Amino acid sequence: MESRKMDDQARPHTPAPTAAGGRPDRGEQVRAAALDLFAARGYQLTTMDEIGERAGIRGPSVYKHVRSKQDLLAGIMLRTMTALLEDQQVALDGGTDVGSRLRRAAEAHVRYHARHAAEAFVGNREINSLDEPHRSDILDRRATYERRLRQLITDGVDLGRFRVPSARLASYAILDMGIGVAMWFRPDGEFTEDEVVRQYGEMALRIAGHHHQAGSHI
């Protein structure tokens, strides 16, 4: 994804989280403020004081809720990859037909990026801002995410359902296509989320060179 900043006014701010009973969840408010600022300004240019101010917490009190700016970044990326991996696994488990599973996996990928633009933007731009062991952990999770999709495409080729010169490149193309949605999609734009998800799912099948099976409705 391009390493340019996300316009702070181009997307709605993350709603202020609340705990049970309607009380503000200060830790979650700090994390939401960090996400907004990391997306708008970048990790390096954001200070803990600014995060605290955005969350309505002054001075050193912010450290009662989070340990460091690095922990905030690592937490955002971990949540993002955990959600992506879980959604992908649900899609892959949703049937036996390889074409249907690929479409579902692509749709889950696109839907996440349509709904979580800031998380996707920060996750793709700030990987080099992570310290170890966080960086290696996130890279391992990303590799797993891509490997699952590539294996599905490879399985489809072996079954004669997909025709593509390189399963790896097809996997990269599908993932990149979905990531791009986070850059331009707006809920009040020309296309609804469901329309984007459906059409991108169909495009993923075309990228993989999908061949319809007799009796299949894909």
DOKOL-751447 format. One record per residue (C-alpha): residue number from 1; residue in one letter; x, z, y. Coordinates in steps of 0.25 Angstrom, whole numbers, plus 5000, padded with zeros to 4 digits. Example, Ala and Ser with C-alpha at 12.3 -4.5 7.8 and 13.67 -1.06 7.14 Angstrom:
! DOKOL-751447
(1; a; (5049; 5031; 4982))
(2; s; (5055; 5029; 4996))
***
This chain:
! DOKOL-751447
(1; m; (5000; 5000; 5000))
(2; e; (5005; 4997; 5014))
(3; s; (5012; 5009; 5020))
(4; r; (5005; 5009; 5034))
(5; k; (4997; 5020; 5039))
(6; m; (4982; 5022; 5037))
(7; d; (4974; 5022; 5050))
(8; d; (4969; 5036; 5052))
(9; q; (4956; 5031; 5058))
(10; a; (4954; 5020; 5047))
(11; r; (4949; 5030; 5037))
(12; p; (4941; 5042; 5037))
(13; h; (4948; 5055; 5037))
(14; t; (4947; 5063; 5024))
(15; p; (4935; 5073; 5024))
(16; a; (4939; 5087; 5026))
(17; p; (4938; 5094; 5012))
(18; t; (4930; 5106; 5010))
(19; a; (4931; 5117; 4999))
(20; a; (4920; 5124; 4992))
(21; g; (4910; 5130; 5001))
(22; g; (4913; 5120; 5012))
(23; r; (4925; 5126; 5017))
(24; p; (4937; 5117; 5021))
(25; d; (4947; 5115; 5010))
(26; r; (4959; 5116; 5019))
(27; g; (4969; 5111; 5008))
(28; e; (4960; 5098; 5006))
(29; q; (4959; 5097; 5021))
(30; v; (4974; 5097; 5022))
(31; r; (4975; 5086; 5011))
(32; a; (4965; 5077; 5018))
(33; a; (4972; 5078; 5031))
(34; a; (4985; 5075; 5025))
(35; l; (4979; 5063; 5018))
(36; d; (4973; 5058; 5031))
(37; l; (4986; 5060; 5039))
(38; f; (4995; 5054; 5028))
(39; a; (4986; 5041; 5027))
(40; a; (4986; 5040; 5043))
(41; r; (5000; 5044; 5046))
(42; g; (5008; 5044; 5034))
(43; y; (5014; 5056; 5026))
(44; q; (5027; 5057; 5034))
(45; l; (5021; 5057; 5048))
(46; t; (5010; 5067; 5044))
(47; t; (5014; 5082; 5047))
(48; m; (5008; 5094; 5040))
(49; d; (5003; 5099; 5054))
(50; e; (4995; 5086; 5056))
(51; i; (4989; 5088; 5042))
(52; g; (4985; 5102; 5045))
(53; e; (4979; 5098; 5059))
(54; r; (4971; 5087; 5052))
(55; a; (4966; 5097; 5042))
(56; g; (4963; 5107; 5053))
(57; i; (4974; 5117; 5049))
(58; r; (4984; 5121; 5059))
(59; g; (4999; 5124; 5057))
(60; p; (5005; 5130; 5045))
(61; s; (4992; 5133; 5039))
(62; v; (4991; 5120; 5033))
(63; y; (5002; 5124; 5023))
(64; k; (4992; 5134; 5017))
(65; h; (4984; 5123; 5011))
(66; v; (4996; 5113; 5007))
(67; r; (5010; 5115; 5004))
(68; s; (5016; 5102; 5011))
(69; k; (5014; 5088; 5016))
(70; q; (5020; 5083; 5004))
(71; d; (5011; 5091; 4995))
(72; l; (4999; 5084; 5003))
(73; l; (5004; 5070; 5000))
(74; a; (5007; 5073; 4986))
(75; g; (4993; 5079; 4984))
(76; i; (4987; 5067; 4990))
(77; m; (4994; 5057; 4981))
(78; l; (4992; 5065; 4969))
(79; r; (4977; 5066; 4971))
(80; t; (4977; 5051; 4974))
(81; m; (4984; 5047; 4961))
(82; t; (4976; 5057; 4953))
(83; a; (4963; 5051; 4958))
(84; l; (4968; 5037; 4955))
(85; l; (4972; 5040; 4941))
(86; e; (4960; 5048; 4938))
(87; d; (4951; 5036; 4943))
(88; q; (4959; 5026; 4936))
(89; q; (4958; 5033; 4922))
(90; v; (4943; 5034; 4924))
(91; a; (4943; 5019; 4926))
(92; l; (4952; 5016; 4914))
(93; d; (4944; 5025; 4905))
(94; g; (4931; 5018; 4909))
(95; g; (4929; 5008; 4898))
(96; t; (4937; 5000; 4888))
(97; d; (4936; 4986; 4894))
(98; v; (4949; 4984; 4901))
(99; g; (4943; 4975; 4912))
(100; s; (4933; 4986; 4916))
(101; r; (4944; 4997; 4916))
(102; l; (4953; 4989; 4925))
(103; r; (4942; 4986; 4935))
(104; r; (4938; 5001; 4935))
(105; a; (4952; 5005; 4937))
(106; a; (4954; 4996; 4948))
(107; e; (4940; 5000; 4954))
(108; a; (4945; 5015; 4953))
(109; h; (4958; 5012; 4960))
(110; v; (4951; 5004; 4972))
(111; r; (4940; 5015; 4973))
(112; y; (4950; 5026; 4975))
(113; h; (4958; 5018; 4986))
(114; a; (4945; 5014; 4993))
(115; r; (4941; 5029; 4994))
(116; h; (4954; 5035; 4996))
(117; a; (4962; 5026; 5006))
(118; a; (4970; 5038; 5012))
(119; e; (4975; 5043; 4998))
(120; a; (4978; 5029; 4994))
(121; f; (4985; 5026; 5006))
(122; v; (4994; 5039; 5006))
(123; g; (4997; 5038; 4992))
(124; n; (5002; 5024; 4993))
(125; r; (5010; 5025; 5006))
(126; e; (5016; 5039; 5004))
(127; i; (5022; 5039; 4990))
(128; n; (5036; 5040; 4995))
(129; s; (5032; 5052; 5004))
(130; l; (5030; 5060; 4991))
(131; d; (5041; 5069; 4987))
(132; e; (5045; 5071; 4972))
(133; p; (5039; 5075; 4962))
(134; h; (5026; 5070; 4969))
(135; r; (5031; 5056; 4971))
(136; s; (5034; 5054; 4957))
(137; d; (5021; 5060; 4952))
(138; i; (5013; 5050; 4961))
(139; l; (5021; 5038; 4957))
(140; d; (5019; 5042; 4942))
(141; r; (5004; 5043; 4944))
(142; r; (5004; 5030; 4951))
(143; a; (5012; 5023; 4940))
(144; t; (5001; 5029; 4930))
(145; y; (4990; 5023; 4938))
(146; e; (4996; 5009; 4939))
(147; r; (5000; 5010; 4924))
(148; r; (4986; 5013; 4919))
(149; l; (4981; 5000; 4927))
(150; r; (4992; 4992; 4922))
(151; q; (4990; 4996; 4907))
(152; l; (4975; 4993; 4909))
(153; i; (4979; 4979; 4913))
(154; t; (4989; 4977; 4902))
(155; d; (4978; 4981; 4892))
(156; g; (4969; 4971; 4898))
(157; v; (4980; 4960; 4897))
(158; d; (4982; 4964; 4882))
(159; l; (4967; 4963; 4879))
(160; g; (4967; 4949; 4886))
(161; r; (4957; 4954; 4897))
(162; f; (4967; 4953; 4908))
(163; r; (4977; 4942; 4911))
(164; v; (4988; 4946; 4921))
(165; p; (5003; 4943; 4922))
(166; s; (5007; 4958; 4925))
(167; a; (4998; 4970; 4922))
(168; r; (5007; 4978; 4932))
(169; l; (5005; 4968; 4943))
(170; a; (4990; 4968; 4941))
(171; s; (4990; 4983; 4941))
(172; y; (4998; 4983; 4954))
(173; a; (4989; 4973; 4960))
(174; i; (4976; 4981; 4956))
(175; l; (4982; 4994; 4962))
(176; d; (4987; 4988; 4975))
(177; m; (4973; 4981; 4977))
(178; g; (4966; 4994; 4976))
(179; i; (4976; 5002; 4985))
(180; g; (4974; 4992; 4995))
(181; v; (4959; 4996; 4996))
(182; a; (4963; 5009; 5002))
(183; m; (4969; 5001; 5014))
(184; w; (4956; 4993; 5018))
(185; f; (4944; 4999; 5012))
(186; r; (4934; 5006; 5021))
(187; p; (4921; 5012; 5016))
(188; d; (4913; 5005; 5028))
(189; g; (4920; 4992; 5026))
(190; e; (4916; 4979; 5021))
(191; f; (4916; 4982; 5006))
(192; t; (4911; 4995; 4999))
(193; e; (4920; 5003; 4990))
(194; d; (4912; 4998; 4978))
(195; e; (4914; 4984; 4982))
(196; v; (4929; 4985; 4984))
(197; v; (4930; 4993; 4971))
(198; r; (4922; 4982; 4963))
(199; q; (4929; 4970; 4969))
(200; y; (4943; 4976; 4967))
(201; g; (4940; 4980; 4953))
(202; e; (4936; 4965; 4950))
(203; m; (4949; 4961; 4957))
(204; a; (4957; 4970; 4948))
(205; l; (4952; 4963; 4936))
(206; r; (4956; 4949; 4942))
(207; i; (4970; 4954; 4945))
(208; a; (4971; 4958; 4930))
(209; g; (4966; 4944; 4926))
(210; h; (4953; 4950; 4919))
(211; h; (4946; 4942; 4909))
(212; h; (4932; 4945; 4906))
(213; q; (4929; 4949; 4891))
(214; a; (4916; 4944; 4884))
(215; g; (4905; 4954; 4887))
(216; s; (4912; 4961; 4898))
(217; h; (4905; 4963; 4912))
(218; i; (4918; 4965; 4920))
***
